[in-house]
Amino acid sequence: MLKSIALSTLLVASMSASAVELNTANTNSGIHVKATDQSSPAAGLIVSVTNVPQLNGASFTTDERGRVFIPLSLNASRSVNIVASDDMDMSVASTTVFRSHSR
């Protein structure tokens, strides 16, 4: 019993120590996202946009380098909320990017 409590505490401590960061780069056709966890690539994260109806719940998975491209063309300038989740659907990072519409 004591071992399982100690193991649970260790798992919770290691999950809360995780510091996933999302770095983004805008292009005309979408947003490049790079996820890192303590400066190492964060592979296998599920990345989604929460406030753009045209994506309609689509999600994208980071590759072995922690990168993913979100295709996105907008008719107007707006902010885009990006959320990264782990394989247990727990949000581990989020950011907001401003996309300006270029004519």
N, C-alpha and C positions, 0 to 999 in steps of 0.2 A: 504494500500500500504506500509506504513512504517513498519507495523508488518511483512509483507511477506519479506521485505528486511532484517529486523533484523533476522528473522528465517533462511533465506538463508545464511546470514553471519555466524550464529551460526552453521549451518550444515557444511559449508565449514571449519570453524575453528576446529570443532570436528573431521572431516575427516583428516585434515592435521596434527592434533595432534596425530593421530594414529601412533604407533611405532611398527609395526609388525616385529618380529624377527624370523628367521628360524635357527634352530639348527639341525644339521645332524649327523648321525652315519652310517658309512659304514659297510656292512656285505658282505659275499661272494655272496649272492643272491640279493642284492639291497641296497637301501638307506632308512633309517628311517629318517623321517622329523618331527620335532615338531615346531609348529607355536605358538608364544605367542604374545599377545598384551598388553603391559604394565604389564608383568609378569603373565597375565591370559591366559588360553588356548584360541586359536583362532579357534573356530569350524566353519565348513562350508566353509573354503577357498578352492579354486580349485588350485591344485598344478600340475604343468606340467614341463616336461623337454624339453628345446627348441633346443638342439643341438645333440640329439641321434636319428638317423633315425629309429632304431629298435622299438622305442616307437610310431612312426608314429602318432603324435598328441594326444596320450592318455593323459587323465587327471585323477586325483585322488582327493578325497575330504577329508579334515581333519575331524576326528571324534570329539566327545564332549570334548575330552582331547587335541584337537589340533594336533593330531598325524595322520600320514599316512605313509604307506610303498610303496616305488616305486620299483617294481621288475626289476632288471637290471643285466644282465650278459654280460660282455664285453670280447672280445678276445684280447684286447690291453689296455694299460693304457691310460687314457684321462681325460680331465676335463668335468664336467657335469654341465650345467647351469639349475638351478631350479628357477621357478617363481611361486609365489603365487598370485592369483587374488581373488577379492571379487565376489559376485553374480552379479555385474553389469559389470564384465569383466575388472575391473580396477586393474592394477598391484599394489599390496601393499607391496611386498617384493621380493627380489631375492638374490640368493647366487650362488657361484660356488664351486663345490666339486671336488677334484681330486680323481679319482678311479684308483687304481693300479691293474693291472691284476696279479692274483696269479696263478701259475702253479701247 
